[in-house]
């Protein structure tokens, strides 16, 4: 799998654990000037938006 997709998946998993589990807050482990940081943040933003939509539907 392409490394960028792995990073996006990693961030989505972290946000899902934060939102629906008893996981700790999702924090970007990569430096703010790296491409990995951008991919991680993009995946986390997508996952947060999807989780928000899901929780609104279920409310």
PDBQT receptor file of N, H, CA, C and O in Angstrom, charges set to zero:
ATOM      1  N   UNK A   1       0.848  -1.179   0.000  1.00  0.00    +0.000 N 
ATOM      2  CA  UNK A   1       0.000   0.000   0.000  1.00  0.00    +0.000 C 
ATOM      3  C   UNK A   1       0.891   1.239   0.000  1.00  0.00    +0.000 C 
ATOM      4  O   UNK A   1       1.980   1.239   0.573  1.00  0.00    +0.000 OA
ATOM      5  N   UNK A   2       0.419   2.266  -0.636  1.00  0.00    +0.000 N 
ATOM      6  H   UNK A   2      -0.466   2.266  -1.101  1.00  0.00    +0.000 HD
ATOM      7  CA  UNK A   2       1.167   3.512  -0.699  1.00  0.00    +0.000 C 
ATOM      8  C   UNK A   2       1.260   4.099   0.707  1.00  0.00    +0.000 C 
ATOM      9  O   UNK A   2       0.287   4.080   1.461  1.00  0.00    +0.000 OA
ATOM     10  N   UNK A   3       2.418   4.611   1.050  1.00  0.00    +0.000 N 
ATOM     11  H   UNK A   3       3.208   4.627   0.438  1.00  0.00    +0.000 HD
ATOM     12  CA  UNK A   3       2.667   5.118   2.396  1.00  0.00    +0.000 C 
ATOM     13  C   UNK A   3       1.684   6.220   2.798  1.00  0.00    +0.000 C 
ATOM     14  O   UNK A   3       1.256   6.270   3.951  1.00  0.00    +0.000 OA
ATOM     15  N   UNK A   4       1.325   7.094   1.872  1.00  0.00    +0.000 N 
ATOM     16  H   UNK A   4       1.672   7.053   0.936  1.00  0.00    +0.000 HD
ATOM     17  CA  UNK A   4       0.386   8.169   2.216  1.00  0.00    +0.000 C 
ATOM     18  C   UNK A   4      -0.967   7.603   2.635  1.00  0.00    +0.000 C 
ATOM     19  O   UNK A   4      -1.603   8.124   3.551  1.00  0.00    +0.000 OA
ATOM     20  N   UNK A   5      -1.403   6.546   1.970  1.00  0.00    +0.000 N 
ATOM     21  H   UNK A   5      -0.885   6.123   1.226  1.00  0.00    +0.000 HD
ATOM     22  CA  UNK A   5      -2.674   5.923   2.351  1.00  0.00    +0.000 C 
ATOM     23  C   UNK A   5      -2.580   5.270   3.721  1.00  0.00    +0.000 C 
ATOM     24  O   UNK A   5      -3.551   5.263   4.478  1.00  0.00    +0.000 OA
ATOM     25  N   UNK A   6      -1.431   4.730   4.037  1.00  0.00    +0.000 N 
ATOM     26  H   UNK A   6      -0.642   4.735   3.422  1.00  0.00    +0.000 HD
ATOM     27  CA  UNK A   6      -1.242   4.136   5.363  1.00  0.00    +0.000 C 
ATOM     28  C   UNK A   6      -1.340   5.209   6.443  1.00  0.00    +0.000 C 
ATOM     29  O   UNK A   6      -1.916   4.975   7.505  1.00  0.00    +0.000 OA
ATOM     30  N   UNK A   7      -0.784   6.372   6.174  1.00  0.00    +0.000 N 
ATOM     31  H   UNK A   7      -0.316   6.563   5.312  1.00  0.00    +0.000 HD
ATOM     32  CA  UNK A   7      -0.824   7.464   7.147  1.00  0.00    +0.000 C 
ATOM     33  C   UNK A   7      -2.252   7.970   7.318  1.00  0.00    +0.000 C 
ATOM     34  O   UNK A   7      -2.684   8.243   8.438  1.00  0.00    +0.000 OA
ATOM     35  N   UNK A   8      -2.987   8.096   6.215  1.00  0.00    +0.000 N 
ATOM     36  H   UNK A   8      -2.636   7.874   5.305  1.00  0.00    +0.000 HD
ATOM     37  CA  UNK A   8      -4.388   8.527   6.289  1.00  0.00    +0.000 C 
ATOM     38  C   UNK A   8      -5.193   7.502   7.080  1.00  0.00    +0.000 C 
ATOM     39  O   UNK A   8      -6.013   7.875   7.919  1.00  0.00    +0.000 OA
ATOM     40  N   UNK A   9      -4.972   6.233   6.826  1.00  0.00    +0.000 N 
ATOM     41  H   UNK A   9      -4.306   5.930   6.144  1.00  0.00    +0.000 HD
ATOM     42  CA  UNK A   9      -5.685   5.179   7.558  1.00  0.00    +0.000 C 
ATOM     43  C   UNK A   9      -5.342   5.232   9.051  1.00  0.00    +0.000 C 
ATOM     44  O   UNK A   9      -6.217   5.057   9.899  1.00  0.00    +0.000 OA
ATOM     45  N   UNK A  10      -4.086   5.470   9.361  1.00  0.00    +0.000 N 
ATOM     46  H   UNK A  10      -3.375   5.613   8.673  1.00  0.00    +0.000 HD
ATOM     47  CA  UNK A  10      -3.644   5.576  10.752  1.00  0.00    +0.000 C 
ATOM     48  C   UNK A  10      -4.385   6.709  11.466  1.00  0.00    +0.000 C 
ATOM     49  O   UNK A  10      -4.827   6.548  12.604  1.00  0.00    +0.000 OA
ATOM     50  N   UNK A  11      -4.516   7.839  10.798  1.00  0.00    +0.000 N 
ATOM     51  H   UNK A  11      -4.157   7.969   9.874  1.00  0.00    +0.000 HD
ATOM     52  CA  UNK A  11      -5.200   8.976  11.426  1.00  0.00    +0.000 C 
ATOM     53  C   UNK A  11      -6.693   8.703  11.585  1.00  0.00    +0.000 C 
ATOM     54  O   UNK A  11      -7.285   9.072  12.599  1.00  0.00    +0.000 OA
ATOM     55  N   UNK A  12      -7.301   8.067  10.603  1.00  0.00    +0.000 N 
ATOM     56  H   UNK A  12      -6.820   7.767   9.779  1.00  0.00    +0.000 HD
ATOM     57  CA  UNK A  12      -8.724   7.732  10.710  1.00  0.00    +0.000 C 
ATOM     58  C   UNK A  12      -8.966   6.785  11.875  1.00  0.00    +0.000 C 
ATOM     59  O   UNK A  12      -9.924   6.952  12.630  1.00  0.00    +0.000 OA
ATOM     60  N   UNK A  13      -8.097   5.795  12.020  1.00  0.00    +0.000 N 
ATOM     61  H   UNK A  13      -7.319   5.659  11.407  1.00  0.00    +0.000 HD
ATOM     62  CA  UNK A  13      -8.233   4.856  13.136  1.00  0.00    +0.000 C 
ATOM     63  C   UNK A  13      -8.120   5.580  14.474  1.00  0.00    +0.000 C 
ATOM     64  O   UNK A  13      -8.853   5.272  15.414  1.00  0.00    +0.000 OA
ATOM     65  N   UNK A  14      -7.205   6.540  14.559  1.00  0.00    +0.000 N 
ATOM     66  H   UNK A  14      -6.610   6.790  13.795  1.00  0.00    +0.000 HD
ATOM     67  CA  UNK A  14      -7.022   7.289  15.800  1.00  0.00    +0.000 C 
ATOM     68  C   UNK A  14      -8.259   8.121  16.128  1.00  0.00    +0.000 C 
ATOM     69  O   UNK A  14      -8.676   8.187  17.285  1.00  0.00    +0.000 OA
ATOM     70  N   UNK A  15      -8.840   8.747  15.126  1.00  0.00    +0.000 N 
ATOM     71  H   UNK A  15      -8.502   8.694  14.187  1.00  0.00    +0.000 HD
ATOM     72  CA  UNK A  15     -10.035   9.568  15.354  1.00  0.00    +0.000 C 
ATOM     73  C   UNK A  15     -11.227   8.692  15.714  1.00  0.00    +0.000 C 
ATOM     74  O   UNK A  15     -12.019   9.064  16.580  1.00  0.00    +0.000 OA
ATOM     75  N   UNK A  16     -11.370   7.553  15.077  1.00  0.00    +0.000 N 
ATOM     76  H   UNK A  16     -10.726   7.251  14.374  1.00  0.00    +0.000 HD
ATOM     77  CA  UNK A  16     -12.466   6.635  15.404  1.00  0.00    +0.000 C 
ATOM     78  C   UNK A  16     -12.334   6.146  16.844  1.00  0.00    +0.000 C 
ATOM     79  O   UNK A  16     -13.323   6.079  17.573  1.00  0.00    +0.000 OA
ATOM     80  N   UNK A  17     -11.120   5.807  17.250  1.00  0.00    +0.000 N 
ATOM     81  H   UNK A  17     -10.316   5.862  16.658  1.00  0.00    +0.000 HD
ATOM     82  CA  UNK A  17     -10.900   5.371  18.630  1.00  0.00    +0.000 C 
ATOM     83  C   UNK A  17     -11.207   6.498  19.610  1.00  0.00    +0.000 C 
ATOM     84  O   UNK A  17     -11.759   6.262  20.684  1.00  0.00    +0.000 OA
ATOM     85  N   UNK A  18     -10.851   7.711  19.239  1.00  0.00    +0.000 N 
ATOM     86  H   UNK A  18     -10.403   7.903  18.366  1.00  0.00    +0.000 HD
ATOM     87  CA  UNK A  18     -11.119   8.867  20.098  1.00  0.00    +0.000 C 
ATOM     88  C   UNK A  18     -12.624   9.122  20.216  1.00  0.00    +0.000 C 
ATOM     89  O   UNK A  18     -13.123   9.403  21.306  1.00  0.00    +0.000 OA
ATOM     90  N   UNK A  19     -13.334   9.025  19.112  1.00  0.00    +0.000 N 
ATOM     91  H   UNK A  19     -12.928   8.798  18.227  1.00  0.00    +0.000 HD
ATOM     92  CA  UNK A  19     -14.747   9.390  19.078  1.00  0.00    +0.000 C 
ATOM     93  C   UNK A  19     -15.656   8.307  19.650  1.00  0.00    +0.000 C 
ATOM     94  O   UNK A  19     -16.560   8.604  20.431  1.00  0.00    +0.000 OA
ATOM     95  N   UNK A  20     -15.424   7.067  19.271  1.00  0.00    +0.000 N 
ATOM     96  H   UNK A  20     -14.690   6.825  18.636  1.00  0.00    +0.000 HD
ATOM     97  CA  UNK A  20     -16.355   5.998  19.625  1.00  0.00    +0.000 C 
ATOM     98  C   UNK A  20     -15.837   5.057  20.701  1.00  0.00    +0.000 C 
ATOM     99  O   UNK A  20     -16.601   4.252  21.234  1.00  0.00    +0.000 OA
ATOM    100  N   UNK A  21     -14.589   5.142  21.021  1.00  0.00    +0.000 N 
ATOM    101  H   UNK A  21     -13.969   5.796  20.589  1.00  0.00    +0.000 HD
ATOM    102  CA  UNK A  21     -14.025   4.267  22.035  1.00  0.00    +0.000 C 
ATOM    103  C   UNK A  21     -13.575   5.072  23.236  1.00  0.00    +0.000 C 
ATOM    104  O   UNK A  21     -13.868   6.261  23.363  1.00  0.00    +0.000 OA
ATOM    105  N   UNK A  22     -12.878   4.413  24.084  1.00  0.00    +0.000 N 
ATOM    106  H   UNK A  22     -12.641   3.447  23.981  1.00  0.00    +0.000 HD
ATOM    107  CA  UNK A  22     -12.337   5.079  25.261  1.00  0.00    +0.000 C 
ATOM    108  C   UNK A  22     -10.895   5.497  25.001  1.00  0.00    +0.000 C 
ATOM    109  O   UNK A  22     -10.097   5.638  25.928  1.00  0.00    +0.000 OA
ATOM    110  N   UNK A  23     -10.579   5.688  23.741  1.00  0.00    +0.000 N 
ATOM    111  H   UNK A  23     -11.227   5.573  22.988  1.00  0.00    +0.000 HD
ATOM    112  CA  UNK A  23      -9.212   6.030  23.360  1.00  0.00    +0.000 C 
ATOM    113  C   UNK A  23      -8.837   7.440  23.760  1.00  0.00    +0.000 C 
ATOM    114  O   UNK A  23      -9.689   8.276  24.062  1.00  0.00    +0.000 OA
ATOM    115  N   UNK A  24      -7.559   7.677  23.755  1.00  0.00    +0.000 N 
ATOM    116  H   UNK A  24      -6.866   6.998  23.510  1.00  0.00    +0.000 HD
ATOM    117  CA  UNK A  24      -7.073   9.018  24.077  1.00  0.00    +0.000 C 
ATOM    118  C   UNK A  24      -7.236   9.920  22.859  1.00  0.00    +0.000 C 
ATOM    119  O   UNK A  24      -7.517   9.447  21.758  1.00  0.00    +0.000 OA
ATOM    120  N   UNK A  25      -7.061  11.195  23.064  1.00  0.00    +0.000 N 
ATOM    121  H   UNK A  25      -6.833  11.579  23.959  1.00  0.00    +0.000 HD
ATOM    122  CA  UNK A  25      -7.242  12.169  21.985  1.00  0.00    +0.000 C 
ATOM    123  C   UNK A  25      -6.269  11.891  20.848  1.00  0.00    +0.000 C 
ATOM    124  O   UNK A  25      -5.096  11.591  21.072  1.00  0.00    +0.000 OA
ATOM    125  N   UNK A  26      -6.774  11.997  19.632  1.00  0.00    +0.000 N 
ATOM    126  H   UNK A  26      -7.726  12.241  19.450  1.00  0.00    +0.000 HD
ATOM    127  CA  UNK A  26      -5.940  11.770  18.452  1.00  0.00    +0.000 C 
ATOM    128  C   UNK A  26      -4.997  12.957  18.282  1.00  0.00    +0.000 C 
ATOM    129  O   UNK A  26      -5.439  14.103  18.200  1.00  0.00    +0.000 OA
ATOM    130  N   UNK A  27      -3.712  12.679  18.230  1.00  0.00    +0.000 N 
ATOM    131  H   UNK A  27      -3.353  11.748  18.296  1.00  0.00    +0.000 HD
ATOM    132  CA  UNK A  27      -2.710  13.729  18.068  1.00  0.00    +0.000 C 
ATOM    133  C   UNK A  27      -1.790  13.359  16.917  1.00  0.00    +0.000 C 
ATOM    134  O   UNK A  27      -1.364  12.211  16.789  1.00  0.00    +0.000 OA
ATOM    135  N   UNK A  28      -1.496  14.322  16.099  1.00  0.00    +0.000 N 
ATOM    136  H   UNK A  28      -1.842  15.255  16.203  1.00  0.00    +0.000 HD
ATOM    137  CA  UNK A  28      -0.648  14.110  14.932  1.00  0.00    +0.000 C 
ATOM    138  C   UNK A  28       0.797  13.897  15.392  1.00  0.00    +0.000 C 
ATOM    139  O   UNK A  28       1.390  14.798  15.986  1.00  0.00    +0.000 OA
ATOM    140  N   UNK A  29       1.373  12.720  15.127  1.00  0.00    +0.000 N 
ATOM    141  H   UNK A  29       0.892  11.988  14.644  1.00  0.00    +0.000 HD
ATOM    142  CA  UNK A  29       2.726  12.428  15.604  1.00  0.00    +0.000 C 
ATOM    143  C   UNK A  29       3.837  12.974  14.710  1.00  0.00    +0.000 C 
ATOM    144  O   UNK A  29       5.015  12.854  15.043  1.00  0.00    +0.000 OA
ATOM    145  N   UNK A  30       3.473  13.570  13.585  1.00  0.00    +0.000 N 
ATOM    146  H   UNK A  30       2.516  13.668  13.314  1.00  0.00    +0.000 HD
ATOM    147  CA  UNK A  30       4.477  14.015  12.625  1.00  0.00    +0.000 C 
ATOM    148  C   UNK A  30       4.719  15.511  12.739  1.00  0.00    +0.000 C 
ATOM    149  O   UNK A  30       3.841  16.262  13.164  1.00  0.00    +0.000 OA
ATOM    150  N   UNK A  31       5.904  15.932  12.360  1.00  0.00    +0.000 N 
ATOM    151  H   UNK A  31       6.617  15.322  12.015  1.00  0.00    +0.000 HD
ATOM    152  CA  UNK A  31       6.285  17.341  12.411  1.00  0.00    +0.000 C 
ATOM    153  C   UNK A  31       5.426  18.199  11.496  1.00  0.00    +0.000 C 
ATOM    154  O   UNK A  31       5.001  17.740  10.436  1.00  0.00    +0.000 OA
ATOM    155  N   UNK A  32       5.166  19.440  11.893  1.00  0.00    +0.000 N 
ATOM    156  H   UNK A  32       5.511  19.813  12.755  1.00  0.00    +0.000 HD
ATOM    157  CA  UNK A  32       4.248  20.291  11.134  1.00  0.00    +0.000 C 
ATOM    158  C   UNK A  32       4.732  20.682   9.743  1.00  0.00    +0.000 C 
ATOM    159  O   UNK A  32       3.940  21.184   8.946  1.00  0.00    +0.000 OA
ATOM    160  N   UNK A  33       5.984  20.472   9.434  1.00  0.00    +0.000 N 
ATOM    161  H   UNK A  33       6.627  20.064  10.082  1.00  0.00    +0.000 HD
ATOM    162  CA  UNK A  33       6.490  20.845   8.110  1.00  0.00    +0.000 C 
ATOM    163  C   UNK A  33       6.627  19.653   7.175  1.00  0.00    +0.000 C 
ATOM    164  O   UNK A  33       7.130  19.799   6.061  1.00  0.00    +0.000 OA
ATOM    165  N   UNK A  34       6.189  18.484   7.608  1.00  0.00    +0.000 N 
ATOM    166  H   UNK A  34       5.781  18.365   8.513  1.00  0.00    +0.000 HD
ATOM    167  CA  UNK A  34       6.374  17.287   6.783  1.00  0.00    +0.000 C 
ATOM    168  C   UNK A  34       5.118  16.957   5.977  1.00  0.00    +0.000 C 
ATOM    169  O   UNK A  34       4.008  17.344   6.343  1.00  0.00    +0.000 OA
ATOM    170  N   UNK A  35       5.315  16.241   4.884  1.00  0.00    +0.000 N 
ATOM    171  H   UNK A  35       6.217  15.927   4.586  1.00  0.00    +0.000 HD
ATOM    172  CA  UNK A  35       4.185  15.770   4.078  1.00  0.00    +0.000 C 
ATOM    173  C   UNK A  35       3.333  14.787   4.878  1.00  0.00    +0.000 C 
ATOM    174  O   UNK A  35       2.112  14.751   4.729  1.00  0.00    +0.000 OA
ATOM    175  N   UNK A  36       3.979  14.000   5.719  1.00  0.00    +0.000 N 
ATOM    176  H   UNK A  36       4.971  14.030   5.840  1.00  0.00    +0.000 HD
ATOM    177  CA  UNK A  36       3.238  13.038   6.540  1.00  0.00    +0.000 C 
ATOM    178  C   UNK A  36       2.237  13.754   7.437  1.00  0.00    +0.000 C 
ATOM    179  O   UNK A  36       1.125  13.272   7.650  1.00  0.00    +0.000 OA
ATOM    180  N   UNK A  37       2.638  14.901   7.958  1.00  0.00    +0.000 N 
ATOM    181  H   UNK A  37       3.541  15.292   7.785  1.00  0.00    +0.000 HD
ATOM    182  CA  UNK A  37       1.743  15.702   8.796  1.00  0.00    +0.000 C 
ATOM    183  C   UNK A  37       0.492  16.098   8.008  1.00  0.00    +0.000 C 
ATOM    184  O   UNK A  37      -0.625  16.029   8.522  1.00  0.00    +0.000 OA
ATOM    185  N   UNK A  38       0.695  16.513   6.762  1.00  0.00    +0.000 N 
ATOM    186  H   UNK A  38       1.602  16.570   6.345  1.00  0.00    +0.000 HD
ATOM    187  CA  UNK A  38      -0.423  16.930   5.910  1.00  0.00    +0.000 C 
ATOM    188  C   UNK A  38      -1.362  15.761   5.647  1.00  0.00    +0.000 C 
ATOM    189  O   UNK A  38      -2.578  15.912   5.756  1.00  0.00    +0.000 OA
ATOM    190  N   UNK A  39      -0.816  14.596   5.302  1.00  0.00    +0.000 N 
ATOM    191  H   UNK A  39       0.173  14.473   5.213  1.00  0.00    +0.000 HD
ATOM    192  CA  UNK A  39      -1.650  13.422   5.047  1.00  0.00    +0.000 C 
ATOM    193  C   UNK A  39      -2.397  12.993   6.304  1.00  0.00    +0.000 C 
ATOM    194  O   UNK A  39      -3.577  12.647   6.241  1.00  0.00    +0.000 OA
ATOM    195  N   UNK A  40      -1.713  13.015   7.447  1.00  0.00    +0.000 N 
ATOM    196  H   UNK A  40      -0.754  13.297   7.498  1.00  0.00    +0.000 HD
ATOM    197  CA  UNK A  40      -2.336  12.608   8.702  1.00  0.00    +0.000 C 
ATOM    198  C   UNK A  40      -3.487  13.555   9.032  1.00  0.00    +0.000 C 
ATOM    199  O   UNK A  40      -4.571  13.113   9.412  1.00  0.00    +0.000 OA
ATOM    200  N   UNK A  41      -3.250  14.846   8.889  1.00  0.00    +0.000 N 
ATOM    201  H   UNK A  41      -2.369  15.205   8.581  1.00  0.00    +0.000 HD
ATOM    202  CA  UNK A  41      -4.272  15.834   9.212  1.00  0.00    +0.000 C 
ATOM    203  C   UNK A  41      -5.473  15.718   8.281  1.00  0.00    +0.000 C 
ATOM    204  O   UNK A  41      -6.618  15.862   8.712  1.00  0.00    +0.000 OA
ATOM    205  N   UNK A  42      -5.209  15.460   7.012  1.00  0.00    +0.000 N 
ATOM    206  H   UNK A  42      -4.279  15.344   6.662  1.00  0.00    +0.000 HD
ATOM    207  CA  UNK A  42      -6.286  15.294   6.031  1.00  0.00    +0.000 C 
ATOM    208  C   UNK A  42      -7.177  14.106   6.409  1.00  0.00    +0.000 C 
ATOM    209  O   UNK A  42      -8.402  14.215   6.387  1.00  0.00    +0.000 OA
ATOM    210  N   UNK A  43      -6.568  12.990   6.751  1.00  0.00    +0.000 N 
ATOM    211  H   UNK A  43      -5.572  12.901   6.769  1.00  0.00    +0.000 HD
ATOM    212  CA  UNK A  43      -7.340  11.815   7.155  1.00  0.00    +0.000 C 
ATOM    213  C   UNK A  43      -8.127  12.053   8.430  1.00  0.00    +0.000 C 
ATOM    214  O   UNK A  43      -9.270  11.612   8.551  1.00  0.00    +0.000 OA
ATOM    215  N   UNK A  44      -7.521  12.746   9.377  1.00  0.00    +0.000 N 
ATOM    216  H   UNK A  44      -6.593  13.104   9.279  1.00  0.00    +0.000 HD
ATOM    217  CA  UNK A  44      -8.201  13.036  10.635  1.00  0.00    +0.000 C 
ATOM    218  C   UNK A  44      -9.391  13.964  10.411  1.00  0.00    +0.000 C 
ATOM    219  O   UNK A  44     -10.451  13.768  11.004  1.00  0.00    +0.000 OA
ATOM    220  N   UNK A  45      -9.221  14.962   9.568  1.00  0.00    +0.000 N 
ATOM    221  H   UNK A  45      -8.360  15.121   9.087  1.00  0.00    +0.000 HD
ATOM    222  CA  UNK A  45     -10.323  15.884   9.272  1.00  0.00    +0.000 C 
ATOM    223  C   UNK A  45     -11.484  15.154   8.603  1.00  0.00    +0.000 C 
ATOM    224  O   UNK A  45     -12.645  15.389   8.937  1.00  0.00    +0.000 OA
ATOM    225  N   UNK A  46     -11.169  14.269   7.660  1.00  0.00    +0.000 N 
ATOM    226  H   UNK A  46     -10.225  14.077   7.388  1.00  0.00    +0.000 HD
ATOM    227  CA  UNK A  46     -12.212  13.485   6.995  1.00  0.00    +0.000 C 
ATOM    228  C   UNK A  46     -12.951  12.604   7.999  1.00  0.00    +0.000 C 
ATOM    229  O   UNK A  46     -14.179  12.516   7.967  1.00  0.00    +0.000 OA
ATOM    230  N   UNK A  47     -12.218  11.965   8.874  1.00  0.00    +0.000 N 
ATOM    231  H   UNK A  47     -11.221  12.036   8.900  1.00  0.00    +0.000 HD
ATOM    232  CA  UNK A  47     -12.832  11.061   9.849  1.00  0.00    +0.000 C 
ATOM    233  C   UNK A  47     -13.691  11.831  10.843  1.00  0.00    +0.000 C 
ATOM    234  O   UNK A  47     -14.766  11.363  11.219  1.00  0.00    +0.000 OA
ATOM    235  N   UNK A  48     -13.235  13.003  11.274  1.00  0.00    +0.000 N 
ATOM    236  H   UNK A  48     -12.362  13.383  10.969  1.00  0.00    +0.000 HD
ATOM    237  CA  UNK A  48     -14.034  13.804  12.206  1.00  0.00    +0.000 C 
ATOM    238  C   UNK A  48     -15.335  14.261  11.552  1.00  0.00    +0.000 C 
ATOM    239  O   UNK A  48     -16.391  14.242  12.185  1.00  0.00    +0.000 OA
ATOM    240  N   UNK A  49     -15.260  14.669  10.294  1.00  0.00    +0.000 N 
ATOM    241  H   UNK A  49     -14.403  14.684   9.780  1.00  0.00    +0.000 HD
ATOM    242  CA  UNK A  49     -16.469  15.095   9.580  1.00  0.00    +0.000 C 
ATOM    243  C   UNK A  49     -17.445  13.927   9.427  1.00  0.00    +0.000 C 
ATOM    244  O   UNK A  49     -18.649  14.097   9.620  1.00  0.00    +0.000 OA
ATOM    245  N   UNK A  50     -16.938  12.762   9.086  1.00  0.00    +0.000 N 
ATOM    246  H   UNK A  50     -15.960  12.625   8.929  1.00  0.00    +0.000 HD
ATOM    247  CA  UNK A  50     -17.793  11.585   8.931  1.00  0.00    +0.000 C 
ATOM    248  C   UNK A  50     -18.405  11.176  10.269  1.00  0.00    +0.000 C 
ATOM    249  O   UNK A  50     -19.577  10.802  10.324  1.00  0.00    +0.000 OA
ATOM    250  N   UNK A  51     -17.627  11.242  11.338  1.00  0.00    +0.000 N 
ATOM    251  H   UNK A  51     -16.676  11.546  11.293  1.00  0.00    +0.000 HD
ATOM    252  CA  UNK A  51     -18.140  10.883  12.659  1.00  0.00    +0.000 C 
ATOM    253  C   UNK A  51     -19.215  11.867  13.104  1.00  0.00    +0.000 C 
ATOM    254  O   UNK A  51     -20.211  11.467  13.707  1.00  0.00    +0.000 OA
ATOM    255  N   UNK A  52     -19.023  13.131  12.815  1.00  0.00    +0.000 N 
ATOM    256  H   UNK A  52     -18.214  13.456  12.326  1.00  0.00    +0.000 HD
ATOM    257  CA  UNK A  52     -20.021  14.141  13.164  1.00  0.00    +0.000 C 
ATOM    258  C   UNK A  52     -21.328  13.890  12.426  1.00  0.00    +0.000 C 
ATOM    259  O   UNK A  52     -22.405  13.967  13.018  1.00  0.00    +0.000 OA
ATOM    260  N   UNK A  53     -21.234  13.591  11.133  1.00  0.00    +0.000 N 
ATOM    261  H   UNK A  53     -20.359  13.529  10.652  1.00  0.00    +0.000 HD
ATOM    262  CA  UNK A  53     -22.442  13.285  10.353  1.00  0.00    +0.000 C 
ATOM    263  C   UNK A  53     -23.143  12.047  10.906  1.00  0.00    +0.000 C 
ATOM    264  O   UNK A  53     -24.369  12.018  11.010  1.00  0.00    +0.000 OA
ATOM    265  N   UNK A  54     -22.372  11.039  11.257  1.00  0.00    +0.000 N 
ATOM    266  H   UNK A  54     -21.376  11.063  11.172  1.00  0.00    +0.000 HD
ATOM    267  CA  UNK A  54     -22.946   9.805  11.783  1.00  0.00    +0.000 C 
ATOM    268  C   UNK A  54     -23.651  10.050  13.114  1.00  0.00    +0.000 C 
ATOM    269  O   UNK A  54     -24.739   9.522  13.346  1.00  0.00    +0.000 OA
ATOM    270  N   UNK A  55     -23.046  10.836  13.977  1.00  0.00    +0.000 N 
ATOM    271  H   UNK A  55     -22.162  11.265  13.788  1.00  0.00    +0.000 HD
ATOM    272  CA  UNK A  55     -23.655  11.123  15.271  1.00  0.00    +0.000 C 
ATOM    273  C   UNK A  55     -24.905  11.987  15.118  1.00  0.00    +0.000 C 
ATOM    274  O   UNK A  55     -25.838  11.857  15.909  1.00  0.00    +0.000 OA
ATOM    275  N   UNK A  56     -24.941  12.864  14.119  1.00  0.00    +0.000 N 
ATOM    276  H   UNK A  56     -24.182  12.970  13.476  1.00  0.00    +0.000 HD
ATOM    277  CA  UNK A  56     -26.136  13.678  13.876  1.00  0.00    +0.000 C 
ATOM    278  C   UNK A  56     -27.289  12.807  13.381  1.00  0.00    +0.000 C 
ATOM    279  O   UNK A  56     -28.441  13.020  13.757  1.00  0.00    +0.000 OA
ATOM    280  N   UNK A  57     -26.975  11.839  12.546  1.00  0.00    +0.000 N 
ATOM    281  H   UNK A  57     -26.039  11.666  12.241  1.00  0.00    +0.000 HD
ATOM    282  CA  UNK A  57     -28.008  10.937  12.034  1.00  0.00    +0.000 C 
ATOM    283  C   UNK A  57     -28.574  10.091  13.167  1.00  0.00    +0.000 C 
ATOM    284  O   UNK A  57     -29.778   9.842  13.223  1.00  0.00    +0.000 OA
ATOM    285  N   UNK A  58     -27.706   9.653  14.063  1.00  0.00    +0.000 N 
ATOM    286  H   UNK A  58     -26.728   9.855  14.017  1.00  0.00    +0.000 HD
ATOM    287  CA  UNK A  58     -28.132   8.782  15.151  1.00  0.00    +0.000 C 
ATOM    288  C   UNK A  58     -28.809   9.510  16.296  1.00  0.00    +0.000 C 
ATOM    289  O   UNK A  58     -29.366   8.868  17.186  1.00  0.00    +0.000 OA
ATOM    290  N   UNK A  59     -28.775  10.832  16.293  1.00  0.00    +0.000 N 
ATOM    291  H   UNK A  59     -28.323  11.354  15.570  1.00  0.00    +0.000 HD
ATOM    292  CA  UNK A  59     -29.341  11.593  17.414  1.00  0.00    +0.000 C 
ATOM    293  C   UNK A  59     -30.845  11.671  17.352  1.00  0.00    +0.000 C 
ATOM    294  O   UNK A  59     -31.469  12.276  18.223  1.00  0.00    +0.000 OA
TER     295      UNK A  59
